[in-house]
Amino acid sequence: MKRDEVLKELDDLLRLDDVLACMLVKKGLEGIVPKTSKIKNIDLWKLIHETTSDLFGVVEKFFDYKLERLNLELNEYIIIVAPLSKAFALIVVIPSLANMGLLDVEIENTKRKIQRILAKKDE
């Protein structure tokens, strides 16, 4: 049930023009990934999947200092890692020329919605 609710929130985020891909990842390479993606560079998407566990070392070290986001700026993409906890993070891929003001609000809203979903007791 929670998985479907999280997937709905990810799909909603993916509907934004500048969101190329997104996923909720859990430490240990588990995650929830929408079936659709607008990212054209499949090798980059695979690399993101493979390296997410490496990012959690940084998240854990800085989480207690109120880490909001890690932005990895590549040539034509920005990979945003928005930690929800020490064990979960929202990853969003956008074009480097995207409107960050609008996206910051949408990513934060999605992050909060997913946090509420994860906090709910299993029904």
C-alpha positions in Angstrom: 0.0 0.0 0.0 2.7 2.5 1.0 4.7 1.6 -2.2 1.7 2.5 -4.4 1.2 5.8 -2.5 4.9 6.7 -2.9 4.8 5.7 -6.6 1.8 8.0 -7.1 3.8 11.0 -5.7 6.8 10.1 -7.8 4.6 9.9 -10.9 3.1 13.3 -10.0 6.6 14.8 -9.7 7.6 13.3 -13.1 4.8 15.1 -14.8 6.7 18.3 -14.4 8.4 19.3 -17.7 11.9 19.7 -16.1 11.8 16.5 -14.1 13.5 13.9 -16.3 13.6 11.1 -13.7 13.1 10.5 -10.0 13.1 7.7 -7.5 12.9 7.0 -3.8 15.9 5.1 -2.7 16.6 3.3 0.5 20.1 2.6 1.8 21.1 -0.8 0.4 20.0 -0.2 -3.2 16.4 -0.8 -2.6 14.0 1.8 -4.1 10.8 2.8 -5.8 11.2 3.9 -9.4 8.4 5.0 -11.7 8.1 2.9 -14.9 8.5 6.0 -17.1 11.5 8.2 -17.4 12.3 11.1 -19.7 16.1 10.8 -19.3 17.7 10.0 -22.6 21.1 9.0 -21.2 20.4 5.4 -20.0 24.0 4.9 -19.0 23.8 7.9 -16.6 20.5 6.5 -15.1 22.2 3.1 -14.6 25.1 4.8 -12.9 22.8 6.7 -10.6 21.2 3.4 -9.6 24.6 1.8 -9.0 26.0 4.7 -6.9 23.1 5.6 -4.7 24.4 3.5 -1.8 27.7 5.5 -2.0 25.7 8.7 -1.4 24.3 7.5 1.9 27.7 7.7 3.5 27.6 11.5 2.9 24.0 11.8 3.9 24.6 10.0 7.2 27.6 12.2 8.1 25.8 15.5 7.4 22.2 14.6 8.2 22.4 15.8 11.8 23.6 19.1 10.5 20.2 19.5 8.7 21.4 18.4 5.2 18.7 19.5 2.8 20.1 18.5 -0.5 23.1 17.3 -2.4 23.3 18.7 -5.9 25.6 16.9 -8.4 26.0 19.2 -11.4 27.0 17.4 -14.5 27.3 18.9 -18.0 23.7 18.8 -19.0 22.1 17.4 -15.9 21.7 18.1 -12.2 21.1 15.2 -9.9 19.4 16.3 -6.7 19.6 14.1 -3.6 17.0 15.2 -1.0 17.4 13.1 2.2 14.2 12.2 4.0 16.1 10.4 6.8 19.4 8.6 7.2 17.9 5.7 5.4 15.8 7.2 2.6 16.4 9.8 -0.1 14.5 11.3 -3.0 16.6 11.5 -6.1 15.6 13.8 -9.0 17.3 14.3 -12.3 16.7 17.6 -14.1 18.3 19.5 -17.0 21.1 21.9 -16.0 19.1 24.9 -17.3 15.9 24.0 -15.4 13.9 26.6 -13.4 15.2 25.7 -9.9 12.8 28.1 -8.1 9.7 26.1 -9.1 11.4 22.8 -8.8 12.7 23.4 -5.3 9.1 23.9 -4.1 7.8 20.8 -5.9 10.6 18.6 -4.7 10.2 19.8 -1.1 6.4 19.2 -1.4 7.0 15.7 -2.7 9.6 15.0 -0.1 7.2 16.0 2.7 4.3 13.9 1.2 6.5 10.8 1.0 7.8 11.4 4.6 4.1 11.4 5.8 3.4 8.2 3.8 6.5 6.4 5.3 5.5 7.5 8.8 2.1 6.0 8.6 1.5 2.8 10.4 0.9 -0.2 8.2 -2.8 -0.8 7.8 
